Amino acid sequence: MSPALGCLLLLLLAGCLGCQHHACRCLGRVFICQESQVLQVPRDIPANTTELRFVLTKMRVIPKGAFTGLVDLEKIEISQNDALEVIEANVFSNLPKLHEIRIEKANNLVYIDKDAFQHLPSLRYLLISNTGLRFLPAVHKVHSFQKVLLWLNKNGIQDIEDHAFNGTYLDELNLSDNHNLEKLPNEVFQGANGPVVLDISSTKISFLPSHGLEFIKKLRARSTYNLKKLPDLSKFRSLIEANFTYPSHCCAFTNWKRQKTELHPICSISQVKQDFEEKPGKKLQRRSAVEDYISNYGIGFDPAENEFDYGLCNEVVNVACSPKPDAFNPCEDIMGYNILRVLIWFINILAITGNTVVLIILISSQYKLTVPRFLMCNLAFADLCIGIYLLFIASVDIQTKSQYYNYAIDWQTGAGCNAAGFFTVFASELSVYTLTVITLERWHTITYAMQLHRKVRLRHAVIVMVFGWVFAFTVALLPIFGVSSYMKVSICLPMDIETPFAQAYVMFLLVLNVLAFVVICVCYTCIYFTVRNPNVVSSNSDTKIAKRMAILIFTDFLCMAPISFFAISASLKVPLITVSNSKILLVLFYPINSCANPFLYAIFTKTFRRDFFILLSKFGCCEMQAQIYRTEISSSAHTFHTRNGHCPPASKNGDGNIYSLVPLNHLN
């Protein structure tokens, strides 16, 4: 036998000295137990062992002091031990050279004693992963002199106490994939130095702690959907990289600049600074008194020009953040533009005031409820809802001004956006539907004016409008149940149409709205040619009627055309407008009908003014104007009946054609 081979055999024998356990083996100073027959920690582990591996064993408990006396131990691995349930006190204690502990894939491990980790001055890496632990192990007794990497990911941790890391120098803390972890207490990092890297991805954490953030350089919070608000940015004194769930969080760092805390040594020496004098180009000329000092810190010093780069003393840090904001998630307030912020208040107040007045007058009128009056009440209510929707949006915009990134997620995913989406879809569809019914009713009234048996009765109008309400409610509820986020309006969620069903849904509504506009145009055209008949109205009134109908059709076109055009393009996966620009449509075009309808269909008519002044006269106001309108209406009705060969009826408190195009004085 050669001398070399003999020496090798002696080394192997020496390494395995004392390693007599039947299911474990030694490889040099590495002690390995990798058999299911291992039911407990062996008692004959060699004293000079540097590494322990327990893999695929059936140990249920690791008892107190199991590794006592292994002063050379550097690494411990306990993995794929499905039977392991408990780790008792002092298991990992007083091991001066131990720098790595790995406990993973032990799904039934639910308890680690609070004194399991004590006095481990060399500990650098602690991994506890894929276990059933519900509570964070006590690591504040480790007392390591090293920067500790603490990986506690993929466990069942639900709760972490204040001061949990007290006295620990945390380099990295990984709490990712603890799906039941909902809270990091405000004092959780109090007394700790760090962490430098914090990972809370795939948890239910909703708020970051108020202390300890100043050490964080890298923050990872991917798939952390409950984290919707960030703390004051001034707390992130060292942050250089952040990974969030929502693009809006990165908006917080878009224009935020922080002065670098780790400056060149010369910048912090006040006496040295006084020996420099500023030159153009933000550079300082070196003087002989500090030549030796600067030569020791060559960074930033140019010997050729005898200058020091003063820019190093004012360096700012930009945070690398993801996911980046994009066209559908812009970094701006809800309204985006200041002019829109002003206009939306003017428009919503106009819509709310106009439609509220119309409703009050129509409901409180002394005249009986007719079909036109009933339909006008429905239209005023629908347009009032749009005004309320705009008021809601304007109020949220004011509350979140300059801080929208901290409210965007709550707004987009919460009840606020759902309510806004419901209001706008319900109100707009009911408004379009009611406008179409009013137009058809007016066309029918004029076309069959002489055929009383074909007159539209109130019960008919009620049935038609019940169907309209059911339809509007249904299409407004669908977006809340996730059919299409597009219909929540672009300021709530991105303008995307995610599924073929959602695409068909949007196209269906758009086609109906376009058809409604066509019906309105056709009906008003027919009405125009009908009223040109001198038996219906005088020729002198044709110009007024034409203007009135032109305004009605023009306002409908302005309201529906731009929104329908861009909505159709989006449904065809060819969006032609950004979220920012869509807000212009929202404020300037979308509410046109809601503001115009109460004036065009009610307030500008004589019948409405009559009802208005009669109502005021009940409170002792405008009694003269009210009497004038009573006289004019009575005279007009007498003339109309006489011209058509009828005797004037007895005085009554009702007029069956209120808010109709016939007779003419009711239109004007």
C-alpha positions as CSV (number, residue, x, y, z in Angstrom):
1,M,0.0,0.0,0.0
2,S,1.3,3.4,-0.9
3,P,2.0,6.0,1.8
4,A,-0.5,8.4,0.2
5,L,-3.3,5.9,0.2
6,G,-2.5,4.9,3.8
7,C,-2.7,8.5,4.9
8,L,-6.1,8.9,3.2
9,L,-7.5,5.9,5.0
10,L,-6.3,7.2,8.3
11,L,-8.0,10.5,7.7
12,L,-11.2,8.8,6.8
13,L,-11.1,6.7,9.9
14,A,-10.3,9.7,12.1
15,G,-13.2,11.6,10.6
16,C,-15.6,8.9,11.4
17,L,-14.4,8.2,14.9
18,G,-17.4,8.0,17.1
19,C,-19.8,7.9,14.2
20,Q,-21.4,4.6,15.0
21,H,-25.2,5.3,14.4
22,H,-26.7,2.7,12.2
23,A,-28.7,5.1,10.0
24,C,-26.3,8.0,9.8
25,R,-22.9,8.5,8.2
26,C,-19.9,10.8,8.2
27,L,-18.2,12.5,5.3
28,G,-15.2,14.0,6.8
29,R,-16.6,16.4,9.4
30,V,-20.0,16.4,7.9
31,F,-22.6,14.3,9.8
32,I,-25.5,13.1,7.6
33,C,-28.8,11.4,8.7
34,Q,-30.9,10.7,5.6
35,E,-33.0,7.8,6.4
36,S,-36.7,7.4,7.6
37,Q,-35.5,5.1,10.3
38,V,-34.0,8.1,12.2
39,L,-36.7,8.8,14.8
40,Q,-34.6,11.0,17.2
41,V,-31.4,13.0,17.2
42,P,-28.4,10.7,17.6
43,R,-26.4,11.0,20.8
44,D,-23.1,10.0,19.3
45,I,-22.5,12.9,16.9
46,P,-18.7,13.4,16.7
47,A,-17.5,16.4,18.8
48,N,-15.5,17.8,15.8
49,T,-18.5,17.9,13.4
50,T,-18.7,21.1,11.4
51,E,-21.9,20.4,9.6
52,L,-25.2,18.5,10.4
53,R,-27.7,17.4,7.9
54,F,-31.0,15.8,8.8
55,V,-33.0,15.0,5.7
56,L,-36.1,12.8,5.2
57,T,-36.0,11.7,8.8
58,K,-38.9,11.0,11.1
59,M,-37.9,12.9,14.2
60,R,-40.9,14.3,15.9
61,V,-39.1,16.4,18.5
62,I,-35.6,18.0,18.6
63,P,-35.0,18.0,22.4
64,K,-33.4,20.5,24.6
65,G,-29.6,20.7,24.3
66,A,-29.5,18.3,21.3
67,F,-26.4,19.9,19.9
68,T,-24.7,21.0,23.1
69,G,-20.9,20.7,23.1
70,L,-20.5,20.9,19.3
71,V,-18.3,23.9,19.5
72,D,-17.0,23.5,16.0
73,L,-20.4,23.3,14.4
74,E,-20.9,25.8,11.6
75,K,-24.0,24.6,9.6
76,I,-27.2,22.8,10.5
77,E,-29.8,21.6,7.9
78,I,-33.1,20.1,8.9
79,S,-35.2,19.6,5.8
80,Q,-38.0,17.4,4.4
81,N,-39.0,16.2,7.9
82,D,-42.8,15.8,7.8
83,A,-42.9,14.3,11.2
84,L,-41.1,17.1,13.0
85,E,-43.5,19.1,15.3
86,V,-41.5,20.7,18.1
87,I,-38.1,22.3,18.6
88,E,-37.4,22.7,22.3
89,A,-35.4,25.3,24.2
90,N,-31.6,25.7,23.8
91,V,-31.4,23.5,20.8
92,F,-29.5,26.2,18.9
93,S,-27.7,27.8,21.8
94,N,-24.1,28.5,22.8
95,L,-22.6,27.4,19.5
96,P,-19.9,29.9,18.9
97,K,-19.1,29.0,15.3
98,L,-22.6,28.3,14.0
99,H,-23.2,30.7,11.1
100,E,-26.0,29.0,9.2
101,I,-29.3,27.3,10.2
102,R,-31.7,25.9,7.6
103,I,-35.1,24.5,8.7
104,E,-37.4,23.9,5.7
105,K,-40.1,21.6,4.3
106,A,-41.3,20.6,7.7
107,N,-45.0,21.2,7.3
108,N,-46.0,19.9,10.7
109,L,-43.6,22.0,12.6
110,V,-45.8,24.3,14.7
111,Y,-43.8,25.1,17.7
112,I,-40.3,26.5,18.3
113,D,-39.5,27.4,21.9
114,K,-38.8,31.0,22.6
115,D,-35.4,30.1,24.0
116,A,-34.4,27.8,21.1
117,F,-32.0,30.4,19.6
118,Q,-29.6,31.9,22.1
119,H,-26.0,33.3,22.1
120,L,-25.0,32.6,18.5
121,P,-22.3,35.2,17.9
122,S,-21.4,34.0,14.5
123,L,-24.9,33.4,13.1
124,R,-25.2,34.9,9.6
125,Y,-28.0,33.0,8.0
126,L,-31.3,31.7,9.5
127,L,-33.8,30.1,7.2
128,I,-37.2,28.7,8.4
129,S,-39.3,28.0,5.4
130,N,-42.3,25.8,4.4
131,T,-43.4,25.0,8.0
132,G,-46.6,25.3,9.9
133,L,-45.4,27.9,12.4
134,R,-48.0,30.5,13.3
135,F,-45.8,32.7,15.5
136,L,-42.5,34.2,14.8
137,P,-39.6,32.4,16.6
138,A,-37.8,34.6,19.2
139,V,-34.7,35.7,17.5
140,H,-33.8,38.7,19.6
141,K,-31.8,36.4,21.9
142,V,-29.4,35.4,19.2
143,H,-26.9,38.2,20.0
144,S,-25.0,37.7,16.8
145,F,-22.1,40.0,16.0
146,Q,-22.9,39.5,12.3
147,K,-25.4,41.0,9.8
148,V,-28.1,38.3,9.9
149,L,-30.1,37.2,6.9
150,L,-33.4,36.0,8.3
151,W,-35.6,34.1,5.9
152,L,-39.0,33.2,7.4
153,N,-40.9,32.7,4.1
154,K,-43.6,30.2,3.2
155,N,-44.7,29.6,6.8
156,G,-48.1,30.0,8.5
157,I,-47.0,33.0,10.6
158,Q,-50.0,35.1,11.6
159,D,-48.6,37.4,14.3
160,I,-45.3,39.2,15.1
161,E,-44.9,41.1,18.3
162,D,-43.4,44.5,19.0
163,H,-39.6,44.5,19.5
164,A,-39.4,41.1,17.9
165,F,-35.9,41.8,16.5
166,N,-34.6,43.9,19.4
167,G,-30.8,43.9,19.5
168,T,-30.5,42.2,16.1
169,Y,-28.4,43.4,13.2
170,L,-30.8,42.6,10.4
171,D,-29.3,42.5,7.0
172,E,-32.3,40.9,5.3
173,L,-35.7,39.9,6.6
174,N,-37.8,37.8,4.3
175,L,-41.4,37.3,5.4
176,S,-42.8,36.5,1.9
177,D,-45.6,33.9,1.3
178,N,-46.8,34.0,4.9
179,H,-50.4,34.3,3.5
180,N,-52.0,34.8,6.9
181,L,-49.7,37.6,8.1
182,E,-51.7,40.7,8.3
183,K,-49.7,43.1,10.4
184,L,-46.3,44.4,11.2
185,P,-46.6,46.3,14.5
186,N,-45.2,49.9,14.6
187,E,-42.5,48.9,17.1
188,V,-41.5,45.6,15.5
189,F,-38.1,47.0,14.4
190,Q,-37.6,49.1,17.5
191,G,-34.2,48.3,19.0
192,A,-33.0,46.5,15.9
193,N,-30.4,47.7,13.4
194,G,-32.1,47.1,10.1
195,P,-33.4,45.5,8.1
196,V,-31.5,46.6,5.0
197,V,-33.7,44.4,2.8
198,L,-37.4,43.7,3.6
199,D,-39.6,41.3,1.7
200,I,-43.3,41.1,2.5
201,S,-44.5,39.8,-0.8
202,S,-47.6,37.6,-0.9
203,T,-48.8,38.5,2.6
204,K,-51.9,40.3,3.9
205,I,-49.9,43.2,5.4
206,S,-51.7,46.4,5.0
207,F,-49.4,48.9,6.7
208,L,-45.7,49.3,7.1
209,P,-44.3,50.0,10.6
210,S,-43.5,53.5,11.7
211,H,-40.0,52.6,13.0
212,G,-37.1,50.9,11.2
213,L,-37.8,52.1,7.7
214,E,-34.8,54.4,7.7
215,F,-32.4,51.4,7.3
216,I,-34.3,49.8,4.3
217,K,-32.4,49.9,1.0
218,K,-34.6,47.4,-0.8
219,L,-38.3,46.9,-0.2
220,R,-40.2,44.1,-1.9
221,A,-44.0,43.9,-1.7
222,R,-45.1,42.0,-4.7
223,S,-48.6,40.5,-4.6
224,T,-49.2,42.4,-1.4
225,Y,-52.7,43.5,-2.3
226,N,-53.7,44.8,1.1
227,L,-50.8,47.3,1.2
228,K,-52.6,50.3,-0.3
229,K,-50.9,53.1,1.5
230,L,-47.3,54.1,2.1
231,P,-45.9,55.9,5.1
232,D,-44.4,59.3,4.9
233,L,-41.6,59.1,2.3
234,S,-39.2,61.0,4.6
235,K,-39.0,57.7,6.6
236,F,-37.2,56.0,3.7
237,R,-33.9,57.6,4.2
238,S,-31.8,54.9,2.5
239,L,-34.2,53.4,0.0
240,I,-32.7,52.7,-3.5
241,E,-35.0,50.0,-4.8
242,A,-38.7,49.1,-4.4
243,N,-40.9,46.5,-5.9
244,F,-44.7,47.0,-5.3
245,T,-47.9,45.5,-6.3
246,Y,-49.6,48.6,-7.7
247,P,-48.1,51.1,-10.2
248,S,-49.6,54.0,-8.3
249,H,-47.1,53.4,-5.4
250,C,-44.2,54.1,-7.7
251,C,-45.8,57.5,-8.5
252,A,-44.8,58.5,-5.0
253,F,-41.2,58.2,-5.9
254,T,-41.4,59.7,-9.4
255,N,-40.6,63.2,-8.5
256,W,-39.2,62.5,-5.0
257,K,-35.5,63.0,-4.6
258,R,-33.5,62.3,-1.5
259,Q,-30.0,63.5,-0.7
260,K,-27.5,60.7,-0.4
261,T,-26.7,59.9,3.2
262,E,-23.3,58.2,2.5
263,L,-21.3,61.2,1.3
264,H,-17.6,61.5,0.5
265,P,-15.6,61.8,3.8
266,I,-14.4,65.3,2.9
267,C,-18.0,66.5,2.9
268,S,-18.6,65.8,6.6
269,I,-15.4,67.6,7.8
270,S,-16.5,71.1,8.5
271,Q,-12.9,72.4,9.0
272,V,-11.8,70.9,5.7
273,K,-14.8,72.6,3.9
274,Q,-13.6,75.9,5.2
275,D,-10.3,75.4,3.5
276,F,-12.0,75.3,0.1
277,E,-13.5,78.1,-1.9
278,E,-16.2,77.6,-4.5
279,K,-15.3,77.9,-8.2
280,P,-17.6,77.9,-11.3
281,G,-18.8,74.5,-12.2
282,K,-19.5,73.5,-8.6
283,K,-15.9,72.5,-7.9
284,L,-13.7,73.5,-5.0
285,Q,-10.0,74.5,-5.4
286,R,-7.6,72.5,-3.2
287,R,-5.4,74.5,-0.7
288,S,-2.1,73.3,0.6
289,A,-3.3,72.8,4.1
290,V,-5.5,69.8,3.1
291,E,-3.3,68.3,0.3
292,D,-2.3,65.3,2.5
293,Y,-5.9,64.7,3.6
294,I,-7.4,64.7,0.1
295,S,-4.6,62.5,-1.1
296,N,-5.9,59.8,1.3
297,Y,-9.4,60.1,-0.2
298,G,-8.7,60.1,-3.9
299,I,-12.4,59.6,-4.9
300,G,-13.7,62.8,-6.6
301,F,-10.3,64.5,-6.7
302,D,-8.6,65.4,-9.9
303,P,-4.9,65.8,-9.4
304,A,-4.4,67.3,-12.9
305,E,-6.8,70.2,-12.2
306,N,-6.0,70.3,-8.4
307,E,-9.8,70.3,-7.8
308,F,-12.4,68.3,-5.8
309,D,-15.9,67.6,-7.3
310,Y,-18.3,69.3,-5.1
311,G,-21.2,67.5,-6.7
312,L,-20.4,64.5,-4.5
313,C,-21.5,66.5,-1.5
314,N,-24.9,67.2,-3.0
315,E,-25.7,63.9,-4.7
316,V,-29.3,62.9,-4.8
317,V,-30.7,59.4,-5.1
318,N,-33.6,58.3,-7.4
319,V,-35.5,55.2,-6.3
320,A,-35.7,52.4,-8.8
321,C,-39.3,51.4,-8.5
322,S,-41.5,48.8,-10.3
323,P,-44.1,48.3,-11.7
324,K,-43.7,51.5,-13.7
325,P,-46.8,53.7,-14.2
326,D,-48.1,53.6,-17.7
327,A,-50.7,55.1,-20.0
328,F,-53.5,53.4,-18.1
329,N,-52.0,54.1,-14.7
330,P,-50.7,57.7,-14.9
331,C,-49.2,59.5,-12.0
332,E,-51.7,62.2,-11.6
333,D,-54.7,63.2,-9.5
334,I,-58.2,62.1,-10.4
335,M,-59.0,65.1,-12.5
336,G,-55.4,65.5,-13.8
337,Y,-55.9,69.1,-15.0
338,N,-56.6,72.1,-12.8
339,I,-59.1,73.5,-15.4
340,L,-61.1,70.2,-15.1
341,R,-61.0,70.4,-11.4
342,V,-62.8,73.8,-11.6
343,L,-65.2,72.9,-14.4
344,I,-66.4,69.7,-12.8
345,W,-67.7,71.7,-9.8
346,F,-69.5,74.1,-12.0
347,I,-71.1,71.4,-14.1
348,N,-72.2,69.1,-11.2
349,I,-73.7,72.0,-9.3
350,L,-75.6,73.1,-12.5
351,A,-76.8,69.5,-13.1
352,I,-77.9,68.9,-9.5
353,T,-79.6,72.3,-9.1
354,G,-81.4,72.2,-12.5
355,N,-82.8,68.7,-12.1
356,T,-83.7,69.1,-8.4
357,V,-85.7,72.2,-9.3
358,V,-87.5,70.3,-12.1
359,L,-88.3,67.4,-9.8
360,I,-89.7,69.7,-7.1
361,I,-91.9,71.6,-9.5
362,L,-93.2,68.5,-11.3
363,I,-94.0,66.6,-8.1
364,S,-95.5,69.5,-6.2
365,S,-97.6,70.8,-9.1
366,Q,-101.4,71.1,-8.6
367,Y,-102.1,69.6,-11.9
368,K,-102.6,65.9,-12.4
369,L,-99.8,63.6,-13.2
370,T,-99.8,63.2,-17.0
371,V,-97.6,61.0,-19.3
372,P,-95.2,63.8,-20.3
373,R,-94.9,65.0,-16.6
374,F,-94.2,61.4,-15.5
375,L,-91.6,60.9,-18.2
376,M,-90.0,64.2,-17.3
377,C,-89.7,63.1,-13.6
378,N,-87.8,60.0,-14.7
379,L,-85.5,62.0,-16.9
380,A,-84.8,64.6,-14.2
381,F,-84.0,61.8,-11.7
382,A,-81.6,60.1,-14.1
383,D,-79.8,63.4,-14.8
384,L,-79.7,64.2,-11.1
385,C,-77.9,60.9,-10.5
386,I,-75.2,61.9,-13.0
387,G,-74.8,65.2,-11.2
388,I,-74.4,63.4,-7.9
389,Y,-71.9,61.1,-9.6
390,L,-69.8,64.1,-10.7
391,L,-70.1,65.7,-7.3
392,F,-68.8,62.4,-5.8
393,I,-65.8,62.4,-8.2
394,A,-65.0,66.0,-7.5
395,S,-65.1,65.5,-3.8
396,V,-62.7,62.5,-3.9
397,D,-60.4,64.6,-6.2
398,I,-60.2,67.4,-3.6
399,Q,-59.6,64.9,-0.8
400,T,-56.8,63.1,-2.6
401,K,-55.1,66.1,-4.3
402,S,-51.4,65.6,-4.6
403,Q,-51.6,62.4,-2.6
404,Y,-53.6,60.3,-5.0
405,Y,-51.0,57.5,-5.1
406,N,-51.8,56.8,-1.5
407,Y,-55.6,56.6,-2.1
408,A,-55.6,55.2,-5.7
409,I,-55.8,51.5,-4.7
410,D,-58.6,52.0,-2.1
411,W,-60.5,54.1,-4.6
412,Q,-60.0,51.7,-7.6
413,T,-60.8,48.5,-5.8
414,G,-63.1,49.7,-3.1
415,A,-66.8,50.6,-2.7
416,G,-66.2,54.1,-3.8
417,C,-65.4,53.2,-7.4
418,N,-68.1,50.6,-7.5
419,A,-70.6,53.1,-6.4
420,A,-69.4,55.6,-8.9
421,G,-69.4,53.0,-11.7
422,F,-72.9,52.0,-10.8
423,F,-74.2,55.5,-10.6
424,T,-72.8,56.6,-13.9
425,V,-73.9,53.5,-15.9
426,F,-77.4,53.4,-14.3
427,A,-77.9,57.1,-14.8
428,S,-76.6,57.4,-18.3
429,E,-78.6,54.4,-19.6
430,L,-81.8,55.5,-17.8
431,S,-81.3,59.0,-19.2
432,V,-80.8,57.8,-22.8
433,Y,-83.7,55.4,-22.5
434,T,-86.1,58.0,-21.1
435,L,-85.1,60.6,-23.7
436,T,-85.9,58.0,-26.4
437,V,-89.3,57.3,-24.8
438,I,-90.1,61.0,-24.5
439,T,-89.3,61.5,-28.1
440,L,-91.4,58.5,-29.2
441,E,-94.3,59.8,-27.0
442,R,-94.2,63.2,-28.6
443,W,-94.0,61.8,-32.1
444,H,-97.0,59.5,-31.3
445,T,-99.0,62.4,-29.7
446,I,-98.6,64.6,-32.7
447,T,-99.0,61.9,-35.3
448,Y,-102.3,60.6,-33.8
449,A,-103.5,63.9,-32.3
450,M,-107.0,63.4,-33.7
451,Q,-107.3,59.8,-32.7
452,L,-108.1,59.9,-29.0
453,H,-108.4,56.1,-28.7
454,R,-104.7,55.8,-29.6
455,K,-103.6,58.2,-26.9
456,V,-100.7,57.0,-24.6
457,R,-102.1,56.4,-21.1
458,L,-100.2,56.8,-17.9
459,R,-100.3,53.0,-17.2
460,H,-98.6,52.4,-20.6
461,A,-95.8,54.8,-19.7
462,V,-95.4,53.2,-16.3
463,I,-94.9,49.8,-17.8
464,V,-92.4,51.1,-20.4
465,M,-90.4,52.9,-17.7
466,V,-90.4,49.9,-15.3
467,F,-88.7,48.0,-18.1
468,G,-86.2,50.8,-18.5
469,W,-85.4,50.9,-14.8
470,V,-84.8,47.1,-14.7
471,F,-82.6,47.3,-17.8
472,A,-80.5,50.2,-16.3
473,F,-80.1,48.5,-13.0
474,T,-79.0,45.3,-14.7
475,V,-76.3,46.8,-16.9
476,A,-75.1,48.9,-14.0
477,L,-74.7,46.0,-11.7
478,L,-72.7,43.8,-14.1
479,P,-69.4,45.8,-13.9
480,I,-69.6,45.5,-10.1
481,F,-69.5,41.7,-10.5
482,G,-66.5,42.0,-12.7
483,V,-68.0,41.8,-16.2
484,S,-66.1,44.8,-17.5
485,S,-63.9,47.3,-15.7
486,Y,-64.2,49.6,-18.7
487,M,-67.7,50.5,-17.6
488,K,-66.5,51.8,-14.2
489,V,-65.2,54.8,-16.2
490,S,-61.5,55.4,-16.9
491,I,-60.8,57.4,-13.7
492,C,-61.6,54.3,-11.6
493,L,-59.9,51.6,-13.5
494,P,-57.8,51.3,-16.7
495,M,-59.7,51.3,-19.9
496,D,-59.4,47.6,-20.7
497,I,-61.9,45.1,-21.9
498,E,-60.6,41.9,-20.6
499,T,-62.8,39.1,-22.0
500,P,-64.9,38.4,-25.1
501,F,-68.0,38.6,-23.0
502,A,-67.0,42.0,-21.6
503,Q,-66.3,43.1,-25.1
504,A,-69.7,42.0,-26.3
505,Y,-71.3,43.7,-23.3
506,V,-69.7,47.1,-24.1
507,M,-70.5,46.8,-27.8
508,F,-74.1,45.9,-26.9
509,L,-74.5,49.1,-24.8
510,L,-72.8,51.2,-27.5
511,V,-75.0,49.9,-30.2
512,L,-78.2,50.6,-28.1
513,N,-77.0,54.2,-27.5
514,V,-76.3,54.8,-31.1
515,L,-79.7,53.3,-32.1
516,A,-81.4,55.6,-29.5
517,F,-79.7,58.6,-31.0
518,V,-80.9,57.5,-34.5
519,V,-84.5,57.1,-33.2
520,I,-84.4,60.6,-31.6
521,C,-83.2,62.2,-34.8
522,V,-85.8,60.4,-37.0
523,C,-88.6,61.2,-34.6
524,Y,-87.8,64.9,-34.4
525,T,-87.5,65.1,-38.1
526,C,-91.0,63.6,-38.5
527,I,-92.2,66.0,-35.8
528,Y,-90.8,69.0,-37.7
529,F,-92.5,68.1,-40.9
530,T,-95.8,67.4,-39.1
531,V,-95.9,70.7,-37.2
532,R,-95.3,72.6,-40.5
533,N,-99.0,71.8,-41.2
534,P,-100.8,75.1,-40.7
535,N,-103.7,73.2,-39.0
536,V,-101.4,72.4,-36.2
537,V,-99.3,75.5,-35.7
538,S,-98.9,78.8,-37.3
539,S,-96.1,79.2,-39.9
540,N,-94.5,82.0,-37.9
541,S,-93.6,79.4,-35.2
542,D,-91.7,77.1,-37.5
543,T,-88.4,78.7,-36.9
544,K,-88.7,78.4,-33.1
545,I,-89.6,74.8,-33.4
546,A,-86.7,74.0,-35.7
547,K,-84.3,75.7,-33.4
548,R,-85.6,73.9,-30.4
549,M,-85.3,70.5,-32.1
550,A,-81.9,71.3,-33.5
551,I,-80.6,72.1,-30.0
552,L,-82.1,68.9,-28.6
553,I,-80.4,66.8,-31.3
554,F,-77.1,68.7,-31.2
555,T,-76.8,68.2,-27.4
556,D,-77.5,64.5,-27.7
557,F,-74.9,64.3,-30.4
558,L,-72.3,66.1,-28.4
559,C,-72.9,63.9,-25.4
560,M,-73.0,60.5,-27.2
561,A,-70.7,60.8,-30.2
562,P,-67.3,61.3,-28.7
563,I,-67.8,58.8,-25.9
564,S,-69.2,56.2,-28.3
565,F,-66.4,56.7,-30.8
566,F,-63.6,56.2,-28.3
567,A,-65.4,53.4,-26.5
568,I,-65.9,51.4,-29.7
569,S,-62.2,51.8,-30.5
570,A,-61.3,50.5,-27.0
571,S,-63.7,47.5,-27.4
572,L,-61.9,46.7,-30.7
573,K,-58.6,46.7,-28.9
574,V,-57.4,49.9,-30.6
575,P,-57.6,52.5,-27.9
576,L,-57.3,56.0,-29.3
577,I,-57.3,58.0,-26.1
578,T,-55.4,57.8,-22.8
579,V,-56.9,57.8,-19.4
580,S,-55.7,61.4,-18.9
581,N,-57.4,62.7,-22.0
582,S,-60.5,60.6,-21.4
583,K,-61.2,62.9,-18.3
584,I,-61.8,65.7,-20.7
585,L,-64.7,63.7,-22.2
586,L,-65.9,62.9,-18.7
587,V,-66.2,66.5,-17.7
588,L,-66.9,68.4,-20.9
589,F,-69.0,66.0,-23.0
590,Y,-70.5,63.2,-20.8
591,P,-72.7,65.5,-18.6
592,I,-74.0,67.8,-21.4
593,N,-77.4,66.2,-21.5
594,S,-77.7,66.2,-17.7
595,C,-77.1,69.9,-17.7
596,A,-79.2,70.7,-20.8
597,N,-82.2,68.5,-20.4
598,P,-83.9,70.2,-17.5
599,F,-83.7,73.5,-19.4
600,L,-84.6,72.2,-22.9
601,Y,-87.4,69.9,-21.8
602,A,-88.8,71.8,-18.8
603,I,-87.4,75.1,-17.5
604,F,-87.6,76.9,-20.9
605,T,-91.3,75.9,-21.4
606,K,-94.2,78.1,-20.5
607,T,-95.9,75.2,-18.7
608,F,-92.9,74.8,-16.3
609,R,-92.7,78.6,-15.7
610,R,-96.5,78.5,-14.9
611,D,-96.0,75.7,-12.4
612,F,-93.0,77.5,-10.9
613,F,-94.7,80.8,-10.3
614,I,-97.9,79.0,-9.1
615,L,-95.8,77.1,-6.5
616,L,-94.1,80.3,-5.4
617,S,-97.5,82.0,-5.0
618,K,-98.4,79.5,-2.4
619,F,-95.7,81.0,-0.3
620,G,-96.8,84.5,-1.0
621,C,-94.2,85.2,-3.7
622,C,-94.7,86.2,-7.4
623,E,-98.5,86.2,-7.1
624,M,-99.0,88.6,-10.0
625,Q,-96.9,86.4,-12.4
626,A,-98.8,83.3,-11.3
627,Q,-102.1,85.0,-12.1
628,I,-100.9,86.1,-15.5
629,Y,-99.9,82.5,-16.4
630,R,-103.3,81.2,-15.2
631,T,-105.0,83.7,-17.4
632,E,-102.8,82.9,-20.4
633,I,-103.2,79.2,-20.1
634,S,-107.0,79.5,-19.8
635,S,-107.2,81.8,-22.8
636,S,-104.9,79.5,-24.9
637,A,-106.9,76.4,-24.0
638,H,-110.2,78.2,-25.0
639,T,-108.7,79.3,-28.4
640,F,-107.4,75.8,-29.1
641,H,-110.7,74.1,-28.5
642,T,-112.6,76.7,-30.5
643,R,-110.3,76.3,-33.5
644,N,-110.9,72.5,-33.5
645,G,-114.7,72.7,-33.2
646,H,-115.0,71.9,-29.5
647,C,-116.7,73.9,-26.8
648,P,-114.4,75.0,-24.0
649,P,-114.6,72.6,-21.1
650,A,-115.4,73.6,-17.6
651,S,-112.5,74.9,-15.5
652,K,-110.4,72.0,-14.1
653,N,-107.0,71.6,-12.5
654,G,-105.5,69.5,-15.2
655,D,-104.3,69.7,-18.8
656,G,-103.7,66.4,-20.5
657,N,-101.0,67.7,-22.8
658,I,-98.7,69.4,-20.3
659,Y,-95.1,69.4,-21.5
660,S,-96.2,68.2,-25.0
661,L,-95.4,69.7,-28.4
662,V,-99.2,70.3,-28.9
663,P,-100.5,73.0,-28.5
664,L,-97.7,75.3,-29.5
665,N,-97.7,77.5,-26.4
666,H,-96.9,74.5,-24.4
667,L,-93.7,74.0,-26.4
668,N,-92.6,77.6,-26.2
